[in-house]
Amino acid sequence: MVDIDYAKVNEVAESYRTDMVAFLRALIKNKGTSCQEEAKSRLIIAEMEKLGYDRTRIDGLGSAIGYLGNGGTVVCFDGHIDTVGVGNIDNWTFDPFDGFEDDELVGGRGGTDQLGGVVASVYGGKIAKDLGLLSDEYTYMVTGTVQEEDCDGMCWLYLIEEEGEKPDLIVSTEPTDRGIYRGHRGRMEIRVEVDGVSCHGSAPERGDNAIYKMAEILLEVRDLNDKLHVDEFLGKGTVTTSEIFFTSPSRCAVADSCAISLDRRLTDGETWEGAIEEIKALPSVQKWGARVFCYDYKSVAWTGKEYGQQCYFPTWVIPEDSPEIQSAAEVHRGLFGEPRIDKWTFSTNGVATAGRHHIPTIGFGPGKEAQAHAPNELQWKDDLVRCAALYACLPSMYVTKATGKTVVSQL
């Protein structure tokens, strides 16, 4: 069994509270939505190097990556560094990028979603190094990944498929409300298109209004949501219309095309093929010969590299009795007491790591899910400290539980 002085870990983690808060506030100030993360990537690399990481690099899409140690088992702590936009600035009571700080909180866009997780994981490695928790059995890896908000998981498809990174365990540092998470629903971005024939709006009977056709489809999509599969752990699959588009020669003409975007959340037991077929089978879709397909995503990263994928993001669940979850739970008991084991409501990079590539992935991250994408976004200083402490201990525990090897510290 791993011999960890949990009281000492908590003490050292607490000693870095001020440093972590300063790092988080600096990241918030550097802004950066998807494909605009360069300043944050470089700031993360500089912080890792200051803290004595053995190796750092920026990958082809611009993600910041750091390593401590050279052990064969790689435990990676992942957090995305892009943020959503601000939205209506009138809904903010403070500057989203200057933010604020008090004894308990840090405010600012990205503080919880998801820069706080990157801060805690970078310092988790430093704590492990300080306390001699690093060993020859594992490598402590941190990734500050890009473009998650636009296309969750694509950064990891690139890392795995193009650069050959395949850790043995990935810890998503997305906010988990102090719980340990073991999965979430998948999702798809579906487009439905219908055609019409335009004519002058004064005589609509001469044309064929595509908007009216789509109106029938919209009602059937709404009703389909109530009939979708329910999983005991992940909950119900859902579908909702998120966007609508049309073309028309003018405001005085009948629309000659109409399209909608569907946000489809896939629970355990549903497939992307089945989700497409459910839409294709709707009576109005068949009646009007609508086209149904999954969107594709492609973008140019801040590095100048173009990359993309289909907009299907698989469901994933890891068993509660797995060594990955049980390692995190045991460390949590040692540091803080009995954990809550649960799931995310939203989607994460786990759609690629666990969903597509079957790499064991778990979640433990600072902050609350409800802060994601909200105005007046907050992060809790205590959560930064707690997460950094758990991250420092987890690899040693995981190596012991997963491989049976006793981890010998470097002290």
Secondary structure as a PSIPRED ss2 file (coil, helix, strand):
# PSIPRED VFORMAT (PSIPRED V4.0)

   1 M C   1.000  0.000  0.000
   2 V C   1.000  0.000  0.000
   3 D C   1.000  0.000  0.000
   4 I C   1.000  0.000  0.000
   5 D C   1.000  0.000  0.000
   6 Y H   0.000  1.000  0.000
   7 A H   0.000  1.000  0.000
   8 K H   0.000  1.000  0.000
   9 V H   0.000  1.000  0.000
  10 N H   0.000  1.000  0.000
  11 E H   0.000  1.000  0.000
  12 V H   0.000  1.000  0.000
  13 A H   0.000  1.000  0.000
  14 E H   0.000  1.000  0.000
  15 S H   0.000  1.000  0.000
  16 Y C   1.000  0.000  0.000
  17 R H   0.000  1.000  0.000
  18 T H   0.000  1.000  0.000
  19 D H   0.000  1.000  0.000
  20 M H   0.000  1.000  0.000
  21 V H   0.000  1.000  0.000
  22 A H   0.000  1.000  0.000
  23 F H   0.000  1.000  0.000
  24 L H   0.000  1.000  0.000
  25 R H   0.000  1.000  0.000
  26 A H   0.000  1.000  0.000
  27 L H   0.000  1.000  0.000
  28 I H   0.000  1.000  0.000
  29 K H   0.000  1.000  0.000
  30 N C   1.000  0.000  0.000
  31 K C   1.000  0.000  0.000
  32 G C   1.000  0.000  0.000
  33 T E   0.000  0.000  1.000
  34 S C   1.000  0.000  0.000
  35 C C   1.000  0.000  0.000
  36 Q C   1.000  0.000  0.000
  37 E C   1.000  0.000  0.000
  38 E H   0.000  1.000  0.000
  39 A H   0.000  1.000  0.000
  40 K H   0.000  1.000  0.000
  41 S H   0.000  1.000  0.000
  42 R H   0.000  1.000  0.000
  43 L H   0.000  1.000  0.000
  44 I H   0.000  1.000  0.000
  45 I H   0.000  1.000  0.000
  46 A H   0.000  1.000  0.000
  47 E H   0.000  1.000  0.000
  48 M H   0.000  1.000  0.000
  49 E H   0.000  1.000  0.000
  50 K H   0.000  1.000  0.000
  51 L C   1.000  0.000  0.000
  52 G C   1.000  0.000  0.000
  53 Y C   1.000  0.000  0.000
  54 D C   1.000  0.000  0.000
  55 R E   0.000  0.000  1.000
  56 T E   0.000  0.000  1.000
  57 R E   0.000  0.000  1.000
  58 I E   0.000  0.000  1.000
  59 D C   1.000  0.000  0.000
  60 G C   1.000  0.000  0.000
  61 L C   1.000  0.000  0.000
  62 G C   1.000  0.000  0.000
  63 S C   1.000  0.000  0.000
  64 A E   0.000  0.000  1.000
  65 I E   0.000  0.000  1.000
  66 G E   0.000  0.000  1.000
  67 Y E   0.000  0.000  1.000
  68 L E   0.000  0.000  1.000
  69 G C   1.000  0.000  0.000
  70 N C   1.000  0.000  0.000
  71 G C   1.000  0.000  0.000
  72 G C   1.000  0.000  0.000
  73 T E   0.000  0.000  1.000
  74 V E   0.000  0.000  1.000
  75 V E   0.000  0.000  1.000
  76 C E   0.000  0.000  1.000
  77 F E   0.000  0.000  1.000
  78 D E   0.000  0.000  1.000
  79 G E   0.000  0.000  1.000
  80 H E   0.000  0.000  1.000
  81 I C   1.000  0.000  0.000
  82 D C   1.000  0.000  0.000
  83 T E   0.000  0.000  1.000
  84 V C   1.000  0.000  0.000
  85 G C   1.000  0.000  0.000
  86 V C   1.000  0.000  0.000
  87 G C   1.000  0.000  0.000
  88 N C   1.000  0.000  0.000
  89 I H   0.000  1.000  0.000
  90 D H   0.000  1.000  0.000
  91 N H   0.000  1.000  0.000
  92 W C   1.000  0.000  0.000
  93 T C   1.000  0.000  0.000
  94 F C   1.000  0.000  0.000
  95 D C   1.000  0.000  0.000
  96 P C   1.000  0.000  0.000
  97 F C   1.000  0.000  0.000
  98 D C   1.000  0.000  0.000
  99 G C   1.000  0.000  0.000
 100 F E   0.000  0.000  1.000
 101 E E   0.000  0.000  1.000
 102 D C   1.000  0.000  0.000
 103 D C   1.000  0.000  0.000
 104 E C   1.000  0.000  0.000
 105 L E   0.000  0.000  1.000
 106 V E   0.000  0.000  1.000
 107 G E   0.000  0.000  1.000
 108 G C   1.000  0.000  0.000
 109 R C   1.000  0.000  0.000
 110 G C   1.000  0.000  0.000
 111 G H   0.000  1.000  0.000
 112 T H   0.000  1.000  0.000
 113 D H   0.000  1.000  0.000
 114 Q H   0.000  1.000  0.000
 115 L H   0.000  1.000  0.000
 116 G H   0.000  1.000  0.000
 117 G H   0.000  1.000  0.000
 118 V H   0.000  1.000  0.000
 119 V H   0.000  1.000  0.000
 120 A H   0.000  1.000  0.000
 121 S H   0.000  1.000  0.000
 122 V H   0.000  1.000  0.000
 123 Y H   0.000  1.000  0.000
 124 G H   0.000  1.000  0.000
 125 G H   0.000  1.000  0.000
 126 K H   0.000  1.000  0.000
 127 I H   0.000  1.000  0.000
 128 A H   0.000  1.000  0.000
 129 K H   0.000  1.000  0.000
 130 D H   0.000  1.000  0.000
 131 L C   1.000  0.000  0.000
 132 G C   1.000  0.000  0.000
 133 L C   1.000  0.000  0.000
 134 L C   1.000  0.000  0.000
 135 S C   1.000  0.000  0.000
 136 D C   1.000  0.000  0.000
 137 E C   1.000  0.000  0.000
 138 Y E   0.000  0.000  1.000
 139 T E   0.000  0.000  1.000
 140 Y E   0.000  0.000  1.000
 141 M E   0.000  0.000  1.000
 142 V E   0.000  0.000  1.000
 143 T E   0.000  0.000  1.000
 144 G E   0.000  0.000  1.000
 145 T E   0.000  0.000  1.000
 146 V C   1.000  0.000  0.000
 147 Q C   1.000  0.000  0.000
 148 E C   1.000  0.000  0.000
 149 E C   1.000  0.000  0.000
 150 D C   1.000  0.000  0.000
 151 C C   1.000  0.000  0.000
 152 D C   1.000  0.000  0.000
 153 G C   1.000  0.000  0.000
 154 M H   0.000  1.000  0.000
 155 C H   0.000  1.000  0.000
 156 W H   0.000  1.000  0.000
 157 L H   0.000  1.000  0.000
 158 Y H   0.000  1.000  0.000
 159 L H   0.000  1.000  0.000
 160 I H   0.000  1.000  0.000
 161 E H   0.000  1.000  0.000
 162 E C   1.000  0.000  0.000
 163 E C   1.000  0.000  0.000
 164 G C   1.000  0.000  0.000
 165 E C   1.000  0.000  0.000
 166 K C   1.000  0.000  0.000
 167 P C   1.000  0.000  0.000
 168 D C   1.000  0.000  0.000
 169 L E   0.000  0.000  1.000
 170 I E   0.000  0.000  1.000
 171 V E   0.000  0.000  1.000
 172 S E   0.000  0.000  1.000
 173 T C   1.000  0.000  0.000
 174 E C   1.000  0.000  0.000
 175 P C   1.000  0.000  0.000
 176 T C   1.000  0.000  0.000
 177 D C   1.000  0.000  0.000
 178 R C   1.000  0.000  0.000
 179 G C   1.000  0.000  0.000
 180 I E   0.000  0.000  1.000
 181 Y E   0.000  0.000  1.000
 182 R C   1.000  0.000  0.000
 183 G E   0.000  0.000  1.000
 184 H E   0.000  0.000  1.000
 185 R C   1.000  0.000  0.000
 186 G E   0.000  0.000  1.000
 187 R E   0.000  0.000  1.000
 188 M E   0.000  0.000  1.000
 189 E E   0.000  0.000  1.000
 190 I E   0.000  0.000  1.000
 191 R E   0.000  0.000  1.000
 192 V E   0.000  0.000  1.000
 193 E E   0.000  0.000  1.000
 194 V E   0.000  0.000  1.000
 195 D E   0.000  0.000  1.000
 196 G C   1.000  0.000  0.000
 197 V E   0.000  0.000  1.000
 198 S C   1.000  0.000  0.000
 199 C C   1.000  0.000  0.000
 200 H E   0.000  0.000  1.000
 201 G C   1.000  0.000  0.000
 202 S C   1.000  0.000  0.000
 203 A C   1.000  0.000  0.000
 204 P H   0.000  1.000  0.000
 205 E H   0.000  1.000  0.000
 206 R H   0.000  1.000  0.000
 207 G C   1.000  0.000  0.000
 208 D E   0.000  0.000  1.000
 209 N C   1.000  0.000  0.000
 210 A H   0.000  1.000  0.000
 211 I H   0.000  1.000  0.000
 212 Y H   0.000  1.000  0.000
 213 K H   0.000  1.000  0.000
 214 M H   0.000  1.000  0.000
 215 A H   0.000  1.000  0.000
 216 E H   0.000  1.000  0.000
 217 I H   0.000  1.000  0.000
 218 L H   0.000  1.000  0.000
 219 L H   0.000  1.000  0.000
 220 E H   0.000  1.000  0.000
 221 V H   0.000  1.000  0.000
 222 R H   0.000  1.000  0.000
 223 D H   0.000  1.000  0.000
 224 L H   0.000  1.000  0.000
 225 N H   0.000  1.000  0.000
 226 D H   0.000  1.000  0.000
 227 K H   0.000  1.000  0.000
 228 L C   1.000  0.000  0.000
 229 H C   1.000  0.000  0.000
 230 V E   0.000  0.000  1.000
 231 D E   0.000  0.000  1.000
 232 E C   1.000  0.000  0.000
 233 F C   1.000  0.000  0.000
 234 L C   1.000  0.000  0.000
 235 G E   0.000  0.000  1.000
 236 K E   0.000  0.000  1.000
 237 G C   1.000  0.000  0.000
 238 T E   0.000  0.000  1.000
 239 V E   0.000  0.000  1.000
 240 T E   0.000  0.000  1.000
 241 T E   0.000  0.000  1.000
 242 S E   0.000  0.000  1.000
 243 E E   0.000  0.000  1.000
 244 I E   0.000  0.000  1.000
 245 F E   0.000  0.000  1.000
 246 F E   0.000  0.000  1.000
 247 T E   0.000  0.000  1.000
 248 S C   1.000  0.000  0.000
 249 P C   1.000  0.000  0.000
 250 S C   1.000  0.000  0.000
 251 R C   1.000  0.000  0.000
 252 C C   1.000  0.000  0.000
 253 A E   0.000  0.000  1.000
 254 V C   1.000  0.000  0.000
 255 A C   1.000  0.000  0.000
 256 D C   1.000  0.000  0.000
 257 S E   0.000  0.000  1.000
 258 C E   0.000  0.000  1.000
 259 A E   0.000  0.000  1.000
 260 I E   0.000  0.000  1.000
 261 S E   0.000  0.000  1.000
 262 L E   0.000  0.000  1.000
 263 D E   0.000  0.000  1.000
 264 R E   0.000  0.000  1.000
 265 R E   0.000  0.000  1.000
 266 L E   0.000  0.000  1.000
 267 T C   1.000  0.000  0.000
 268 D C   1.000  0.000  0.000
 269 G C   1.000  0.000  0.000
 270 E C   1.000  0.000  0.000
 271 T C   1.000  0.000  0.000
 272 W H   0.000  1.000  0.000
 273 E H   0.000  1.000  0.000
 274 G H   0.000  1.000  0.000
 275 A H   0.000  1.000  0.000
 276 I H   0.000  1.000  0.000
 277 E H   0.000  1.000  0.000
 278 E H   0.000  1.000  0.000
 279 I H   0.000  1.000  0.000
 280 K H   0.000  1.000  0.000
 281 A C   1.000  0.000  0.000
 282 L C   1.000  0.000  0.000
 283 P H   0.000  1.000  0.000
 284 S H   0.000  1.000  0.000
 285 V H   0.000  1.000  0.000
 286 Q H   0.000  1.000  0.000
 287 K H   0.000  1.000  0.000
 288 W C   1.000  0.000  0.000
 289 G C   1.000  0.000  0.000
 290 A C   1.000  0.000  0.000
 291 R E   0.000  0.000  1.000
 292 V E   0.000  0.000  1.000
 293 F E   0.000  0.000  1.000
 294 C E   0.000  0.000  1.000
 295 Y C   1.000  0.000  0.000
 296 D E   0.000  0.000  1.000
 297 Y E   0.000  0.000  1.000
 298 K E   0.000  0.000  1.000
 299 S E   0.000  0.000  1.000
 300 V E   0.000  0.000  1.000
 301 A C   1.000  0.000  0.000
 302 W C   1.000  0.000  0.000
 303 T C   1.000  0.000  0.000
 304 G C   1.000  0.000  0.000
 305 K C   1.000  0.000  0.000
 306 E E   0.000  0.000  1.000
 307 Y E   0.000  0.000  1.000
 308 G E   0.000  0.000  1.000
 309 Q E   0.000  0.000  1.000
 310 Q E   0.000  0.000  1.000
 311 C C   1.000  0.000  0.000
 312 Y E   0.000  0.000  1.000
 313 F E   0.000  0.000  1.000
 314 P C   1.000  0.000  0.000
 315 T C   1.000  0.000  0.000
 316 W E   0.000  0.000  1.000
 317 V E   0.000  0.000  1.000
 318 I C   1.000  0.000  0.000
 319 P C   1.000  0.000  0.000
 320 E C   1.000  0.000  0.000
 321 D C   1.000  0.000  0.000
 322 S C   1.000  0.000  0.000
 323 P H   0.000  1.000  0.000
 324 E H   0.000  1.000  0.000
 325 I H   0.000  1.000  0.000
 326 Q H   0.000  1.000  0.000
 327 S H   0.000  1.000  0.000
 328 A H   0.000  1.000  0.000
 329 A H   0.000  1.000  0.000
 330 E H   0.000  1.000  0.000
 331 V H   0.000  1.000  0.000
 332 H H   0.000  1.000  0.000
 333 R H   0.000  1.000  0.000
 334 G H   0.000  1.000  0.000
 335 L H   0.000  1.000  0.000
 336 F C   1.000  0.000  0.000
 337 G C   1.000  0.000  0.000
 338 E C   1.000  0.000  0.000
 339 P C   1.000  0.000  0.000
 340 R C   1.000  0.000  0.000
 341 I E   0.000  0.000  1.000
 342 D E   0.000  0.000  1.000
 343 K C   1.000  0.000  0.000
 344 W C   1.000  0.000  0.000
 345 T C   1.000  0.000  0.000
 346 F C   1.000  0.000  0.000
 347 S C   1.000  0.000  0.000
 348 T C   1.000  0.000  0.000
 349 N C   1.000  0.000  0.000
 350 G H   0.000  1.000  0.000
 351 V H   0.000  1.000  0.000
 352 A H   0.000  1.000  0.000
 353 T H   0.000  1.000  0.000
 354 A H   0.000  1.000  0.000
 355 G H   0.000  1.000  0.000
 356 R H   0.000  1.000  0.000
 357 H C   1.000  0.000  0.000
 358 H C   1.000  0.000  0.000
 359 I C   1.000  0.000  0.000
 360 P C   1.000  0.000  0.000
 361 T E   0.000  0.000  1.000
 362 I E   0.000  0.000  1.000
 363 G E   0.000  0.000  1.000
 364 F C   1.000  0.000  0.000
 365 G C   1.000  0.000  0.000
 366 P C   1.000  0.000  0.000
 367 G C   1.000  0.000  0.000
 368 K C   1.000  0.000  0.000
 369 E H   0.000  1.000  0.000
 370 A H   0.000  1.000  0.000
 371 Q H   0.000  1.000  0.000
 372 A C   1.000  0.000  0.000
 373 H C   1.000  0.000  0.000
 374 A C   1.000  0.000  0.000
 375 P C   1.000  0.000  0.000
 376 N C   1.000  0.000  0.000
 377 E C   1.000  0.000  0.000
 378 L E   0.000  0.000  1.000
 379 Q E   0.000  0.000  1.000
 380 W E   0.000  0.000  1.000
 381 K H   0.000  1.000  0.000
 382 D H   0.000  1.000  0.000
 383 D H   0.000  1.000  0.000
 384 L H   0.000  1.000  0.000
 385 V H   0.000  1.000  0.000
 386 R H   0.000  1.000  0.000
 387 C H   0.000  1.000  0.000
 388 A H   0.000  1.000  0.000
 389 A H   0.000  1.000  0.000
 390 L H   0.000  1.000  0.000
 391 Y H   0.000  1.000  0.000
 392 A H   0.000  1.000  0.000
 393 C H   0.000  1.000  0.000
 394 L H   0.000  1.000  0.000
 395 P H   0.000  1.000  0.000
 396 S H   0.000  1.000  0.000
 397 M H   0.000  1.000  0.000
 398 Y H   0.000  1.000  0.000
 399 V H   0.000  1.000  0.000
 400 T H   0.000  1.000  0.000
 401 K H   0.000  1.000  0.000
 402 A H   0.000  1.000  0.000
 403 T H   0.000  1.000  0.000
 404 G C   1.000  0.000  0.000
 405 K C   1.000  0.000  0.000
 406 T C   1.000  0.000  0.000
 407 V C   1.000  0.000  0.000
 408 V C   1.000  0.000  0.000
 409 S C   1.000  0.000  0.000
 410 Q C   1.000  0.000  0.000
 411 L C   1.000  0.000  0.000
